[in-house]
Amino acid sequence: MCANCLEPVSGKPGRRDRGRDIAWCAQCPACAAVVADQLEVVLDRPDGAPIQIRRCRWCGAERVCRPTWATRCHICLDDRTSPESEVMAMGRELVRRTDSEPDLADLVRSFLGLGKESRVPVRGAAEFAAATALVGELAEYEQPGWTVLAGDVHGLPWFGARWLTWSHGTWGRHDRCGRVRKLDRGHTECAVCEPEPGSRTHRARADDQHLLYLVGHGDLVKFGCGYPARVRDHLREGAAPIQVLAARHADVAAAELALKRRYRNQVVAAEPARKRRYREQVAAAELPRSFGAGTEVLAAGTSVDLYAVLPHGADVTHRYRQAGRW
């Protein structure tokens, strides 16, 4: 079904009975043709990123898309947009509300550039609904030090809201250096500038001291990495330290991955019967909950030498020794 006019379509995109897929959705040839030139490229592959930022010639709003893909404005509808589409239904509801909510009516008229007494058209109200949804989506990526440039919201304009999670992402420019990158919700760090104070990124913590540890409990041992508090978590739940090495965060992280690769077929999580028994023991508090899902847990008889993966680590096991021996 064509997302714009809701007429049936068949075949592969771009063939005789079906236009190019646009903004993630199927289109009939006629609807695809209507918006073929709607957008113009204003930023092409910024800093080598595999995206373009395109601007709507009808309203000026921007949208992100891959260079060879087709998209359309998040907001603007056209003469072929079906009155039965979800966004048009939202438009009719907005028009109904403007009769009793003068502030809302003024807001919609202002968005559409209408006079004070002008009747709000359904299509215009639908475009206002799509614009409101877009603003809400982009607001989730606003953060100090970055300017949001454009996003890609799957489902706009036809559904009046995000429909599916597929997306080319929301992109912004770093105010300090001007670099363009895909933004994360909440907090994004520039990969070029110096890490910010308090940064928790791997790059910022690469030289921090980190621990690679091996602890034991009963007939099992667990390896892992973390700060001292992580080792103490295991000890509080009854585990005993076997070997603890200190090194750079980056080196410890790589060493832990080497251990996971080396013992991938021997951990309890890799064997269904042992995994089931392990879960029962954790549930019965016979094993430390801090041991997790068993992806780093081995039989006590397994030979594990942390120096084999972290040869330059400093042995700090003595800091965590408890009464008695493993």
GITACOR-V744255 format. One record per residue. N is the residue number from 1. SS is DSSP state (A for helix, B for strand, O for the rest). PSI is psi as a letter, one per 40 degrees, with the letter a starting at -180 (999 if undefined). D_CENTER is the distance of its C-alpha to the mean C-alpha in whole Angstrom. Layout:
N;SS;PSI;D_CENTER / N;SS;PSI;D_CENTER
This chain:
1;O;h;29 / 2;O;h;29 / 3;O;d;26 / 4;O;d;28 / 5;O;e;31 / 6;O;e;31 / 7;O;i;33 / 8;O;i;33 / 9;O;i;32 / 10;O;i;33 / 11;O;a;32 / 12;O;i;30 / 13;O;h;28 / 14;O;e;31 / 15;O;a;34 / 16;O;d;37 / 17;O;e;36 / 18;O;h;32 / 19;O;a;30 / 20;O;i;27 / 21;O;h;24 / 22;B;h;23 / 23;O;f;19 / 24;O;e;18 / 25;B;i;21 / 26;O;i;25 / 27;O;i;28 / 28;O;i;31 / 29;A;d;33 / 30;A;d;35 / 31;A;d;31 / 32;A;d;30 / 33;A;d;33 / 34;A;d;32 / 35;O;e;29 / 36;O;d;30 / 37;O;f;31 / 38;O;d;29 / 39;B;i;26 / 40;B;i;27 / 41;B;h;25 / 42;B;e;25 / 43;B;h;23 / 44;B;h;23 / 45;O;f;21 / 46;A;h;20 / 47;A;f;21 / 48;A;e;20 / 49;O;i;17 / 50;O;f;17 / 51;O;i;17 / 52;B;i;19 / 53;B;h;19 / 54;B;i;22 / 55;B;h;24 / 56;B;h;26 / 57;O;e;30 / 58;O;d;30 / 59;O;e;29 / 60;O;e;27 / 61;O;i;23 / 62;B;i;21 / 63;B;i;18 / 64;B;i;16 / 65;B;i;17 / 66;O;i;18 / 67;O;d;21 / 68;O;e;23 / 69;O;i;21 / 70;O;i;23 / 71;O;a;21 / 72;O;i;23 / 73;O;i;23 / 74;O;d;20 / 75;O;d;23 / 76;O;h;27 / 77;O;a;28 / 78;O;a;32 / 79;O;e;35 / 80;O;e;34 / 81;O;h;31 / 82;O;h;32 / 83;O;e;34 / 84;O;e;32 / 85;O;i;29 / 86;A;d;26 / 87;A;d;26 / 88;A;d;30 / 89;A;d;30 / 90;A;d;28 / 91;A;d;30 / 92;A;d;33 / 93;A;d;32 / 94;A;d;32 / 95;A;d;35 / 96;A;d;37 / 97;A;d;35 / 98;A;d;36 / 99;O;d;40 / 100;O;e;40 / 101;O;g;37 / 102;A;d;38 / 103;A;d;36 / 104;A;d;33 / 105;A;d;36 / 106;A;d;36 / 107;A;d;32 / 108;A;d;32 / 109;A;d;35 / 110;A;d;34 / 111;A;d;31 / 112;A;e;33 / 113;O;f;36 / 114;O;i;38 / 115;O;i;42 / 116;O;d;42 / 117;O;e;44 / 118;O;i;42 / 119;O;h;41 / 120;O;h;37 / 121;O;i;37 / 122;A;d;34 / 123;A;d;32 / 124;A;d;32 / 125;A;d;31 / 126;A;d;28 / 127;A;d;27 / 128;A;d;27 / 129;A;d;25 / 130;A;d;22 / 131;A;d;22 / 132;A;d;22 / 133;A;d;19 / 134;A;d;17 / 135;A;d;18 / 136;A;d;16 / 137;A;d;13 / 138;A;d;14 / 139;A;d;15 / 140;O;e;12 / 141;O;e;11 / 142;O;h;15 / 143;O;i;16 / 144;O;h;19 / 145;O;e;19 / 146;B;i;17 / 147;B;h;18 / 148;B;h;16 / 149;B;d;17 / 150;B;i;16 / 151;O;a;13 / 152;O;h;13 / 153;O;h;13 / 154;O;h;14 / 155;O;d;17 / 156;O;i;19 / 157;O;e;22 / 158;O;d;23 / 159;O;e;22 / 160;O;e;21 / 161;O;i;18 / 162;O;h;15 / 163;O;d;16 / 164;O;i;13 / 165;O;e;9 / 166;O;h;10 / 167;O;i;10 / 168;O;e;11 / 169;O;i;8 / 170;O;h;10 / 171;B;i;12 / 172;B;i;15 / 173;B;h;18 / 174;B;h;19 / 175;O;d;22 / 176;O;d;24 / 177;O;e;24 / 178;O;e;22 / 179;O;h;20 / 180;B;h;17 / 181;B;i;13 / 182;B;h;10 / 183;O;i;9 / 184;O;i;7 / 185;O;h;7 / 186;O;c;11 / 187;O;h;12 / 188;O;h;11 / 189;O;i;14 / 190;O;h;16 / 191;O;e;17 / 192;O;d;21 / 193;O;i;22 / 194;O;i;23 / 195;O;i;21 / 196;O;i;21 / 197;O;h;23 / 198;O;e;22 / 199;O;h;19 / 200;O;e;17 / 201;O;i;16 / 202;A;d;18 / 203;A;d;19 / 204;A;d;21 / 205;A;e;22 / 206;O;d;23 / 207;O;e;27 / 208;O;i;27 / 209;B;h;29 / 210;B;i;27 / 211;B;h;29 / 212;B;h;29 / 213;B;i;31 / 214;B;h;33 / 215;B;i;34 / 216;B;i;36 / 217;B;h;37 / 218;O;b;40 / 219;O;f;39 / 220;B;i;36 / 221;B;i;34 / 222;B;h;31 / 223;B;i;29 / 224;B;a;26 / 225;B;i;25 / 226;B;a;24 / 227;O;i;26 / 228;A;d;30 / 229;A;d;28 / 230;A;d;27 / 231;A;d;30 / 232;A;d;32 / 233;A;d;30 / 234;A;d;31 / 235;A;d;35 / 236;A;d;35 / 237;O;e;34 / 238;O;e;37 / 239;O;i;36 / 240;B;i;38 / 241;B;h;37 / 242;B;d;38 / 243;B;h;37 / 244;B;h;34 / 245;B;i;34 / 246;B;h;32 / 247;B;a;31 / 248;B;i;28 / 249;A;d;24 / 250;A;d;24 / 251;A;d;27 / 252;A;d;26 / 253;A;d;22 / 254;A;d;24 / 255;A;d;27 / 256;A;d;25 / 257;A;d;23 / 258;A;d;27 / 259;A;d;28 / 260;A;d;25 / 261;A;d;26 / 262;A;d;30 / 263;O;f;30 / 264;O;d;28 / 265;O;e;30 / 266;O;e;32 / 267;O;i;30 / 268;A;d;31 / 269;A;e;27 / 270;A;e;29 / 271;O;h;32 / 272;A;d;32 / 273;A;d;35 / 274;A;d;34 / 275;A;d;31 / 276;A;d;32 / 277;A;d;35 / 278;A;d;32 / 279;A;d;30 / 280;A;d;34 / 281;A;d;35 / 282;A;d;32 / 283;A;d;32 / 284;O;e;36 / 285;O;f;35 / 286;O;e;37 / 287;O;i;34 / 288;O;h;32 / 289;A;d;29 / 290;A;e;27 / 291;A;e;28 / 292;O;a;24 / 293;O;e;24 / 294;O;e;27 / 295;O;e;24 / 296;O;f;26 / 297;B;h;30 / 298;B;i;33 / 299;B;i;36 / 300;O;d;38 / 301;O;e;41 / 302;O;h;38 / 303;O;h;39 / 304;O;h;36 / 305;O;h;37 / 306;A;d;34 / 307;A;d;36 / 308;A;d;36 / 309;O;e;32 / 310;O;g;32 / 311;O;d;36 / 312;O;e;36 / 313;O;i;34 / 314;B;h;37 / 315;B;h;38 / 316;O;f;38 / 317;A;d;38 / 318;A;d;41 / 319;A;e;39 / 320;A;e;38 / 321;O;h;41 / 322;O;i;42 / 323;O;h;46 / 324;O;i;47 / 325;O;i;45 / 326;O;999;43
